[in-house]
Amino acid sequence: MNEIMRKVDAIFRAIMRPVSKNICLFLTLILFSVTLSVLSMIVTEELATPCMIWIAPIFGSYIVCLLAWVLEKVFMRWVVWVVSIVFLYAELFTLFFHHSLYNIHVVQLLTDTDARESLEFVSSAFSSSAFLYSVIITIGILVIGLLISKYFKLLCNKVQVVKRISTCVSLVLVIISAIIQYDAYARLKKCFDYGYLGNFITYENEKPRQDTPVVRFLYGLSFKYVVLKDLKNIETTVEQTKVDGCSYRCPLIVLVIGESYDKAHSHVYNPSYSETTPQLSALQDSGNLFLFDNAITSHNHTTEAFREMFSTYSFDGSDAWTNHTLFPAVFKKAGYDVCFLSNQFATDFDDIWNHFGGTLFNSRKLSELQFTYRNRNVYDYDGQLIEEIPDVEVLRSKPTLLIVHFIGQHVDYAERYPEEFRKFTPEDVNPQFGGDIAKQVVANYDNSIYYNDFVVGSIMQKVSGTDAICIYLADHGEEVYDWRDTYMRTDESELLPEVAHYQFEIPFMVYLSDSFKVNHADLTKTISESTHKKIMNKDLSHILLDLGGIETPEYNAKYDCFSDEYDNEKERIIRDRFNFDEVISNLKLD
């Protein structure tokens, strides 16, 4: 019997040797994962099962220790330490900065961001409280893990029975954790199957349990994989775009797309705020600019927002969105010149891990199917981009759709305007949250709004002398210390009314030149009477197709707010599952 027990004990010790050789790493990983879960409950006010918090990460920590034990033989154990701590620190920072653990949006941001955005983000992050909190907590966890491991080793050396008991208990916990995590990893494997994840958000019960950082990160990567599969399918669909006829109803249509627009900081939308929009305010006073006051985006991230803006799909779940075309391709096939100028997605930028919004344009095949002309380079400031807009004589020489896409007010706000547009200083603003840091951030943001007003107004003025209509909207909103100590955008699993208000409400405005108002009196009247309708960014393609007078099976009057058939009572679903109007009904602002 004793011989059997010795053999069993030897087997247990052999299995657990990676942990015993890396006890500090093992404890640190578990402490880190538990800390993330606990802090997430505090930050997001969501409850989790205590048992899952402690047991779920044990198996993953064992695997990491096994890898460290193997690499120790070639003196590479430090690599495991560095990668693990950086990986976990990044999620901790994400929690404080974005109010979310790793999820599909965060992973997309990490994999999508280009070099310029990365440098700007890092620069902004270093000055944030999230960076300091994350560093302090990381150091604390490392110190605690080191102290506990040292004390535990001393105890095991002095009392052998403690060592044996801990080995047995640890092995049992690893096995239990492995059983728990098996289901999560099995579902993860399915998530990388395109057919399974195609409508992954719809099937909440089929998602893997995301109790550990690794599962959360891999789940985000699986979404990215599906995105790239979608790209191949949409290329085929766009190639088959159908157009039955075209009246060229509006000969010059200009679409301007902004970025990260907080309407609360826009004087034209919020008259009680500082004068951040003199150009647009003047155009509104002249009767040429019509503000729509109930427009929203379906997502608060560029990737998904662009997909829904440019696709003719209704996104009601009735079929795959890749079965529907992109509106620029319809315009081009109808005979319009389609000029696309973007300060984020230029033809010389071909990074496959760019925003999916970018790959919608930078796929060589999709670009050729959609556009007549593209800009080759991006610029420091949006004002430099508009210098590439062709002369009005060229634009009106044949039916033209001009799309101008700005970097707008994307963080880092201080990098979004030239020095001569530094109108607001920290002394000019008074945010209720964030102290002196917030004052500087808000001042920078207000200056970026002020500069954006100049750039957008300049485009509208440029086409003022011809028969032209110009639509301006942003991909999503932004928080800038409006109601809490936070700026940018967040990804809470439960959507707060304040988040819906600031991050999902967007500007939507229509500029009509004087000659347009004369030549299209009926349409002008329709537009002026539609400013209070409930619209979404995904309505855009149908609005534009109607303005172009294009006959295509892809057009749906239900989503065209300038049509008598527009459904003003349809549900406006954001983030694929929240009814915006229901969420916003609970909004309480001072």
C-alpha positions in Angstrom: 0.0 0.0 0.0 2.8 2.4 0.9 4.5 1.6 -2.4 1.3 2.5 -4.3 1.0 5.7 -2.3 4.6 6.6 -3.1 4.0 6.0 -6.8 0.8 8.1 -6.8 2.6 10.8 -4.9 5.4 10.8 -7.4 2.9 11.0 -10.3 1.1 13.9 -8.6 4.4 15.7 -8.0 5.5 15.1 -11.6 2.3 16.5 -13.0 2.5 19.5 -10.7 6.2 20.1 -11.2 5.6 23.0 -13.7 3.7 24.8 -10.9 6.2 23.9 -8.1 9.0 25.3 -10.3 7.1 28.4 -11.1 4.9 28.9 -8.0 5.4 32.7 -8.1 4.2 32.9 -11.7 1.3 30.5 -10.9 0.0 32.6 -8.0 0.6 35.9 -9.8 -1.5 34.8 -12.8 -4.4 33.7 -10.6 -4.2 36.8 -8.5 -4.2 39.0 -11.6 -7.2 37.2 -13.1 -9.1 37.4 -9.8 -8.3 41.1 -9.5 -9.5 41.8 -13.0 -12.8 40.0 -12.3 -13.3 41.8 -9.0 -12.5 45.2 -10.4 -14.7 44.5 -13.3 -17.6 43.9 -11.0 -16.9 47.2 -9.2 -16.4 49.2 -12.4 -19.3 47.7 -14.4 -21.5 46.9 -11.4 -22.0 43.3 -12.7 -22.0 40.3 -10.4 -20.0 37.1 -11.1 -19.9 33.7 -9.5 -17.1 33.7 -6.8 -16.3 30.1 -7.5 -15.8 30.9 -11.2 -13.6 33.9 -10.4 -11.1 31.7 -8.4 -11.3 28.4 -10.1 -11.6 29.3 -13.8 -8.1 30.8 -14.2 -6.3 27.9 -12.5 -6.1 25.7 -15.6 -4.8 28.5 -17.8 -2.2 29.4 -15.2 -1.1 25.8 -15.1 -0.6 25.8 -18.9 1.4 29.0 -18.8 3.6 27.5 -16.0 4.1 24.3 -18.1 5.3 26.5 -21.0 7.6 28.4 -18.6 9.0 25.1 -17.3 9.7 23.9 -20.8 11.4 27.2 -21.9 13.5 27.2 -18.7 15.6 24.5 -20.2 16.7 26.9 -22.9 16.8 29.9 -20.6 13.7 31.5 -22.0 11.4 31.5 -19.0 11.6 35.3 -18.8 9.7 35.5 -22.1 6.7 33.8 -20.5 6.8 36.3 -17.6 7.1 39.3 -19.8 4.3 38.3 -22.2 2.0 37.3 -19.4 2.4 40.5 -17.4 2.0 42.7 -20.5 -1.0 40.8 -21.6 -2.7 41.0 -18.2 -1.6 44.6 -17.7 -3.2 45.6 -21.0 -6.5 44.2 -19.9 -6.3 46.0 -16.6 -5.6 49.3 -18.3 -8.5 48.6 -20.7 -10.8 48.1 -17.8 -9.9 51.5 -16.3 -9.7 53.3 -19.6 -12.6 51.7 -21.6 -14.6 50.4 -18.6 -14.4 47.0 -20.2 -12.4 43.8 -20.1 -11.1 42.3 -23.3 -14.1 41.9 -25.8 -14.6 42.0 -29.5 -14.4 45.8 -29.6 -11.2 46.1 -27.6 -9.5 43.3 -29.5 -10.5 45.0 -32.8 -9.0 48.3 -31.5 -5.8 46.5 -30.6 -5.5 44.7 -34.0 -7.0 47.5 -36.2 -5.1 50.5 -35.1 -2.4 51.8 -37.4 1.0 53.2 -36.4 -0.2 56.8 -36.2 -3.2 56.0 -34.0 -1.1 53.7 -31.8 1.4 56.4 -31.0 -1.3 59.0 -30.3 -3.2 56.5 -28.1 -0.1 55.6 -26.1 0.7 59.3 -25.7 -2.8 60.0 -24.5 -2.8 56.9 -22.2 0.4 57.9 -20.4 -1.3 61.1 -19.1 -4.4 59.2 -17.9 -5.3 58.1 -14.4 -6.0 54.6 -15.9 -2.2 54.2 -16.7 -1.2 55.1 -13.1 -3.9 52.9 -11.5 -2.9 50.0 -13.7 0.8 50.3 -12.9 0.2 50.5 -9.1 -2.1 47.5 -9.1 0.3 45.5 -11.3 3.2 46.2 -9.0 1.1 45.3 -6.0 0.0 42.0 -7.5 3.6 41.1 -8.3 4.8 41.9 -4.8 2.0 39.9 -3.2 2.6 37.0 -5.5 6.3 37.0 -4.7 5.7 37.2 -0.9 3.1 34.5 -0.8 5.3 32.1 -3.0 8.3 32.7 -0.7 6.3 32.0 2.4 4.7 29.0 0.9 8.1 27.5 -0.2 9.5 28.0 3.4 6.4 26.3 4.9 6.6 23.4 2.5 10.3 22.9 3.2 9.6 22.8 6.9 6.4 20.7 6.9 6.5 18.0 4.2 2.8 17.1 4.8 1.9 20.7 3.7 3.7 20.1 0.5 1.9 16.8 -0.2 -1.5 18.2 0.7 -1.0 21.3 -1.4 0.1 19.2 -4.4 -3.0 17.0 -4.2 -5.3 20.0 -3.7 -3.7 21.9 -6.5 -4.0 19.0 -8.9 -7.7 18.5 -8.1 -8.3 22.2 -8.7 -6.4 22.1 -12.0 -8.6 19.2 -13.1 -11.8 20.9 -12.0 -10.7 24.1 -13.7 -9.8 22.2 -16.9 -13.3 20.6 -16.9 -14.9 24.0 -16.5 -12.8 25.6 -19.2 -13.2 22.7 -21.6 -16.6 24.0 -22.6 -15.3 27.5 -23.1 -12.5 26.3 -25.4 -14.7 24.0 -27.3 -17.1 26.9 -28.1 -14.1 29.1 -29.0 -13.0 26.5 -31.5 -16.5 26.7 -33.0 -16.3 30.5 -33.0 -13.5 30.3 -35.5 -15.9 28.5 -37.8 -17.4 31.2 -40.0 -20.8 29.6 -40.2 -21.1 29.3 -36.5 -20.1 32.9 -35.6 -21.8 34.7 -38.5 -24.6 35.8 -36.3 -22.7 35.3 -33.0 -24.2 38.3 -31.2 -27.7 37.0 -31.8 -27.1 33.7 -30.0 -26.1 34.7 -26.5 -26.5 31.2 -25.1 -23.9 29.9 -27.6 -21.1 32.2 -26.6 -18.2 30.7 -24.6 -18.1 31.7 -20.9 -15.5 34.5 -20.8 -14.1 34.0 -17.3 -10.4 34.4 -18.1 -8.4 36.9 -20.1 -7.2 34.4 -22.6 -10.8 33.2 -23.5 -11.9 36.8 -23.7 -9.0 37.8 -26.1 -9.4 34.7 -28.3 -13.1 35.4 -28.6 -12.3 38.8 -29.9 -9.9 37.3 -32.4 -12.5 34.9 -33.6 -14.7 37.9 -34.5 -11.8 39.4 -36.4 -11.4 36.2 -38.3 -15.0 36.3 -39.3 -14.7 39.9 -40.4 -12.0 38.9 -42.9 -14.2 36.1 -44.2 -17.0 38.6 -44.6 -14.7 40.7 -46.7 -14.2 38.0 -49.3 -17.9 37.4 -49.5 -18.8 41.1 -49.9 -16.4 41.4 -52.7 -18.4 38.8 -54.7 -21.7 40.5 -53.9 -20.6 44.0 -54.8 -19.3 42.7 -58.1 -22.8 41.5 -58.9 -24.5 44.9 -58.1 -27.6 45.6 -60.1 -28.9 48.9 -61.4 -32.2 49.1 -63.4 -32.1 52.8 -64.2 -31.0 56.2 -63.0 -32.5 59.7 -63.4 -29.5 61.5 -61.8 -32.0 63.4 -59.7 -29.3 65.3 -57.8 -26.3 65.9 -60.0 -23.8 66.7 -57.2 -24.1 64.8 -53.9 -21.5 65.4 -51.2 -21.2 63.1 -48.2 -18.9 64.2 -45.4 -18.3 61.7 -42.6 -16.8 62.9 -39.3 -15.4 61.1 -36.3 -16.1 61.0 -32.6 -18.6 63.9 -32.5 -19.9 64.9 -29.1 -23.0 67.0 -29.8 -23.0 68.5 -26.3 -19.8 70.3 -27.3 -21.3 71.6 -30.5 -22.8 75.1 -30.3 -25.0 74.5 -33.3 -26.6 71.6 -31.5 -26.2 72.9 -28.0 -26.7 76.7 -28.1 -25.9 77.1 -24.4 -22.4 75.8 -25.0 -19.3 77.9 -26.1 -19.2 79.1 -29.7 -17.5 76.1 -31.2 -19.3 76.0 -34.6 -19.5 79.6 -36.1 -19.5 78.3 -39.7 -22.3 75.8 -39.3 -24.3 78.2 -37.1 -24.1 80.9 -39.9 -25.2 78.4 -42.5 -28.1 77.4 -40.4 -29.1 81.0 -39.9 -29.0 81.5 -43.7 -31.6 78.8 -44.1 -29.3 76.5 -46.1 -28.4 74.1 -43.3 -31.0 71.7 -41.8 -30.1 70.0 -38.5 -31.6 66.6 -37.8 -32.0 66.3 -34.0 -32.8 62.6 -33.6 -30.0 60.7 -35.4 -28.1 57.9 -33.9 -25.4 55.4 -34.8 -25.8 51.6 -34.4 -22.3 51.2 -32.9 -19.8 53.4 -31.1 -16.9 52.0 -33.0 -15.8 53.0 -36.5 -15.5 49.4 -37.7 -19.2 48.4 -37.3 -20.5 51.9 -37.9 -18.9 52.1 -41.3 -20.1 48.7 -42.3 -23.7 49.7 -41.6 -23.4 53.1 -43.2 -22.1 51.8 -46.5 -24.1 48.6 -46.8 -27.6 48.5 -48.3 -28.5 45.7 -45.8 -31.2 46.5 -43.3 -29.4 44.6 -40.5 -32.6 43.1 -39.3 -31.2 39.6 -39.2 -33.2 38.2 -42.1 -30.1 37.2 -44.1 -26.4 37.8 -44.2 -25.2 41.4 -44.6 -22.7 40.2 -47.2 -25.6 39.4 -49.5 -26.1 43.1 -50.0 -24.0 45.6 -51.9 -22.3 48.9 -50.9 -23.9 52.1 -52.0 -20.8 53.6 -53.7 -20.7 50.6 -56.0 -24.4 51.3 -57.0 -23.6 54.9 -57.8 -20.6 54.0 -59.9 -22.5 51.3 -61.8 -25.3 53.9 -62.4 -22.9 56.2 -64.1 -21.9 58.6 -61.3 -18.3 59.5 -60.8 -17.5 58.4 -57.2 -14.7 60.3 -55.6 -13.6 59.1 -52.1 -11.2 61.2 -50.1 -10.3 59.8 -46.6 -7.9 61.0 -44.0 -7.7 57.5 -42.5 -8.0 55.1 -45.4 -5.8 56.0 -48.3 -4.8 53.8 -51.3 -1.2 53.5 -50.2 -2.2 52.1 -46.8 -2.7 48.4 -47.2 -2.3 47.0 -43.7 -4.7 43.9 -43.6 -5.2 44.6 -39.8 -6.6 48.0 -40.4 -10.1 48.8 -39.4 -12.6 46.7 -41.2 -14.1 50.0 -42.3 -10.7 50.5 -44.0 -10.7 47.1 -45.6 -14.1 47.9 -47.1 -12.3 50.5 -49.1 -8.7 49.3 -49.3 -9.4 45.9 -50.7 -8.1 46.5 -54.2 -11.1 44.7 -55.8 -13.7 46.6 -53.6 -12.0 49.9 -54.2 -12.1 49.5 -58.0 -15.8 48.5 -57.9 -16.8 51.5 -55.8 -14.7 54.5 -56.6 -13.6 56.5 -59.6 -10.9 58.4 -57.7 -9.1 57.9 -54.3 -6.5 59.9 -52.5 -3.1 58.3 -52.0 -2.0 59.8 -48.7 -3.3 60.9 -45.3 -2.6 64.2 -43.7 -1.9 65.7 -40.2 -5.0 67.8 -40.4 -8.3 67.4 -42.2 -8.0 70.8 -43.8 -5.2 69.5 -45.9 -7.3 66.8 -47.2 -10.0 69.1 -48.7 -7.3 70.6 -50.9 -7.6 67.4 -52.9 -11.3 68.0 -53.7 -11.6 68.7 -57.4 -12.8 72.2 -58.6 -16.5 72.7 -58.7 -16.4 72.8 -62.5 -15.0 69.3 -62.6 -17.5 68.0 -60.0 -20.5 69.3 -61.9 -19.2 68.3 -65.3 -21.0 65.0 -64.8 -23.1 63.4 -62.1 -20.8 63.1 -59.1 -20.9 61.5 -55.6 -18.1 63.0 -53.5 -17.4 61.3 -50.2 -15.0 63.0 -47.7 -14.0 61.1 -44.6 -12.2 62.9 -41.9 -10.2 61.8 -38.8 -12.3 64.5 -37.1 -12.1 64.5 -33.3 -10.5 61.1 -32.9 -8.3 61.0 -29.8 -5.6 62.4 -29.4 -7.7 65.6 -29.6 -4.7 67.9 -29.3 -3.4 66.5 -32.6 -6.6 67.3 -34.5 -6.2 71.0 -35.1 -3.4 73.3 -36.2 -2.1 75.9 -33.7 -4.0 78.8 -35.3 -7.2 77.1 -34.3 -6.3 76.9 -30.6 -9.3 79.1 -29.5 -10.1 77.5 -26.1 -7.8 77.1 -23.1 -8.3 75.2 -19.9 -9.4 78.5 -18.3 -12.3 78.7 -20.8 -13.9 75.3 -19.8 -15.3 74.0 -16.6 -16.0 70.3 -16.6 -17.6 69.0 -13.4 -15.3 65.9 -13.4 -11.6 65.1 -13.9 -10.0 68.2 -12.4 -7.1 70.0 -14.3 -6.5 67.0 -16.6 -10.1 67.1 -17.7 -9.9 70.9 -18.4 -7.0 70.4 -20.8 -8.7 67.5 -22.5 -12.0 69.3 -22.9 -10.2 72.4 -24.2 -8.4 70.3 -26.8 -11.6 68.6 -27.8 -13.5 71.9 -28.1 -10.6 73.2 -30.4 -11.0 70.1 -32.5 -14.7 70.8 -32.8 -13.9 74.4 -33.8 -11.5 73.3 -36.4 -13.9 70.6 -37.7 -16.5 73.3 -38.1 -14.2 75.3 -40.3 -13.3 72.3 -42.5 -16.9 71.1 -42.9 -18.1 74.6 -43.5 -15.4 75.1 -46.1 -16.7 72.1 -48.1 -20.3 73.4 -48.0 -19.1 76.9 -49.1 -17.1 75.3 -51.9 -20.2 73.9 -53.5 -22.5 76.7 -52.6 -22.5 78.2 -56.1 -23.8 75.1 -57.9 -26.7 72.6 -57.7 -25.5 70.6 -54.8 -26.6 68.8 -51.6 -24.2 68.0 -48.8 -24.9 65.6 -45.9 -22.7 65.6 -42.8 -22.8 62.9 -40.1 -20.3 61.3 -37.8 -19.6 57.6 -37.4 -20.3 57.8 -33.6 -20.5 60.1 -30.7 -18.0 60.7 -27.8 -17.9 61.3 -24.1 -15.7 64.1 -22.9 -16.2 64.4 -19.2 -19.8 65.2 -19.8 -21.4 63.2 -16.9 -18.6 61.3 -15.3 -14.8 61.2 -15.0 -14.3 59.6 -18.4 -13.6 60.5 -22.0 -13.6 58.6 -25.3 -15.9 55.6 -25.6 -16.7 52.6 -23.4 -18.1 49.1 -23.8 -20.1 48.3 -20.7 -22.1 45.1 -21.2 -25.2 46.8 -20.0 -25.9 50.0 -21.9 -26.5 53.0 -19.6 -28.8 55.8 -20.8 -26.0 58.4 -20.5 -23.7 56.3 -22.6 -26.4 55.9 -25.3 -26.9 59.7 -25.2 -23.3 60.8 -25.6 -21.7 57.9 -27.5 -24.5 56.9 -29.9 -26.3 60.2 -30.7 -24.7 61.7 -33.8 -24.9 64.9 -35.8 -26.8 64.6 -39.0 -27.2 67.7 -41.1 -28.1 68.5 -44.7 -26.8 71.6 -46.6 -28.6 72.7 -49.7 -27.2 75.3 -52.0 -29.4 78.2 -53.2 -29.7 76.7 -56.7 -30.5 73.3 -55.3 -33.4 74.8 -53.3 -34.7 76.4 -56.5 -34.3 73.4 -58.7 -35.6 70.9 -56.2 -38.3 72.8 -54.3 -40.3 69.7 -53.4 -37.3 67.8 -52.1 -36.2 70.9 -50.2 -39.7 71.0 -48.5 -39.5 67.3 -47.7 -36.0 67.7 -46.1 -37.1 70.7 -44.0 -40.1 68.7 -42.7 -38.0 65.6 -41.9 -35.6 67.1 -39.3 -37.4 65.6 -36.3 -37.6 62.0 -37.7 -35.9 59.2 -35.9 -33.1 58.1 -38.1 -30.0 55.9 -38.0 -26.7 55.7 -39.7 -27.8 52.5 -41.5 -30.5 54.6 -43.3 -27.8 56.5 -45.1 -27.4 54.2 -48.2 -31.2 54.3 -48.9 -31.3 58.1 -48.5 -28.5 58.6 -51.0 -29.9 56.1 -53.5 -33.1 58.1 -53.5 -31.3 61.4 -53.9 -29.4 60.0 -56.9 -32.6 58.7 -58.5 -31.1 55.2 -58.8 -33.4 52.3 -59.4 -32.0 49.2 -57.8 -33.4 46.1 -55.9 -31.2 47.2 -53.0 -33.2 50.4 -52.3 -35.8 50.2 -49.5 -38.1 53.2 -49.0 -38.7 52.0 -45.4 -35.2 53.3 -44.5 -35.3 56.5 -46.6 -36.4 59.4 -44.3 -37.2 61.5 -47.4 -39.7 59.0 -48.6 -43.5 58.9 -47.8 -43.0 55.2 -47.0 -40.3 55.8 -44.3 -41.0 53.8 -41.1 -40.5 56.4 -38.3 -41.7 53.9 -35.7 -39.2 51.1 -36.4 -37.1 49.9 -33.6 -33.6 51.4 -33.5 -31.3 48.7 -32.3 -27.8 49.6 -31.2 -24.9 47.3 -30.4 -27.1 44.6 -32.0 -29.3 44.1 -29.0 -30.4 47.3 -27.2 -33.5 49.3 -28.2 -32.1 52.9 -28.2 -35.4 54.6 -27.6 -36.2 52.4 -24.6 -32.7 52.9 -23.1 -32.8 56.7 -23.6 -36.2 57.0 -22.0 -34.5 56.5 -18.7 -32.0 59.3 -19.3 -31.6 61.8 -16.4 -29.3 64.8 -17.0 -28.8 67.8 -14.9 
